[in-house]
Amino acid sequence: MIKVLLVDDHPVVRAGYARLLSQDEGIEVVAEAGSADEAYRLFVLHSPDITITDVSMPGVGGLGLVQKICARQPQAKLLVCSMHDSPLLIERVFQAGARGFVSKNAQPDALLLAIRQVHAGSIFNSESQMQQDTSQNRQAEAQRVASLTPREYEILRLLTLGHSVAECADMMHLSQKTVSNHQTQIKEKLVVHTLAAMVHMAQRHGVITTAGF
């Protein structure tokens, strides 16, 4: 069981974290604090495996808390959660002694993953994780686009340029039913459900440009 101390000056945020962590049977929230001073006292009292803290709090603040706890216990494992995710802040978080950073803009599962990895002795940065996931998603999308036949690719290009099914059929000398069937197959291959999603994917992978040329 991983014992966690939650630190955030907003009770609603702490409640949200606690609700999320309660879904994992291997994690237990042993204490909650609304300030750095209270958090330090509870850290000494409970000796949590992981301390999760916000940056912006009254008084010392999250980074000051991280430094204070690390000065007392250099091997302490701390995670910082913040809505601010600039590279400079993240660098300061790790310089202070934290083992992990989770942006409040990240998916909820990122916090659970961070707790597991930091508890296991790893360093976690949700921003680099998000970049890696984005890169993997782009590669998967590119493979789906590449799987289109030449005819499907051309229909995708015309549809995402704003042409109707009837216009595509006329330009390609096909029946409207044939174009409609291809449109359905294209959506299935690309795993998209709307024309807007098709347009965004076409732009991301150079099928069309934002200018339409």
TATA-V710240 format. One record per pair of residues at least 6 apart in sequence whose C-alpha atoms are under 8 Angstrom apart, sorted by the first residue. I is the first residue (numbers start at 1). J is the second residue. Records with the same first field share a line. If there is no record, write none. Layout:
I=J / J
This chain:
1=25 / 26 / 27 / 28
2=26 / 27 / 28 / 48 / 49 / 50 / 119
3=27 / 28 / 29 / 30 / 48 / 49 / 50
4=27 / 28 / 29 / 30 / 31 / 48 / 49 / 50 / 51 / 52
5=29 / 30 / 31 / 32 / 33 / 39 / 42 / 43 / 48 / 50 / 51 / 52
6=14 / 17 / 18 / 29 / 31 / 32 / 33 / 51 / 52 / 53
7=14 / 32 / 33 / 34 / 35 / 36 / 39 / 51 / 52 / 53 / 54
8=14 / 33 / 34 / 35 / 53 / 54 / 57
9=33 / 34 / 35 / 54 / 57 / 58
10=34
11=34
14=32
18=29
20=108
21=27 / 28 / 29 / 112
22=28 / 29
30=46 / 48
31=42 / 46
32=39
33=39 / 42
35=57 / 58 / 59 / 61
36=57 / 58 / 59 / 60 / 61 / 62 / 64 / 65
37=59 / 60 / 65
39=65
40=65 / 68 / 69
43=51 / 69
49=76 / 77 / 119
50=76 / 77 / 78 / 79 / 115 / 118 / 119
51=77 / 78 / 79
52=78 / 79 / 80 / 81
53=62 / 78 / 79 / 80 / 81
54=61 / 62 / 80 / 81 / 82
55=61 / 62 / 63 / 80 / 81 / 82
56=62 / 82
62=80
63=92 / 93 / 96
64=96
66=78 / 96 / 97 / 98
67=96 / 97
69=76
70=76 / 97
77=98 / 99 / 118 / 119
78=97 / 98 / 99 / 100
79=98 / 99 / 100 / 101 / 102 / 114 / 115 / 118
80=93 / 98 / 100 / 101 / 102
81=101 / 102 / 103 / 104
82=101 / 102 / 103 / 104
83=103 / 104 / 105
84=103 / 104
85=103 / 127
90=101
93=101
94=100
99=118 / 122 / 123 / 124
100=114 / 118 / 123 / 124 / 125
101=114 / 124 / 125 / 126
102=110 / 111 / 114 / 124 / 125 / 126 / 127
103=126 / 127
106=126 / 130
110=126
114=124 / 125 / 126
117=123 / 124
118=124
141=190 / 201
142=205
144=189 / 190
145=153 / 189 / 190 / 205
147=189
148=186 / 189
152=182 / 183 / 186
155=168 / 179 / 182 / 183
156=183 / 186 / 198 / 202
157=202 / 207 / 208
158=168
159=165 / 168
160=195 / 198 / 199 / 202 / 208
161=199 / 208 / 212
165=176 / 179 / 180
166=176
168=174 / 176 / 179
169=175 / 176 / 178 / 179
187=193 / 194 / 198
190=198
192=198
202=208 / 209
203=209 / 210
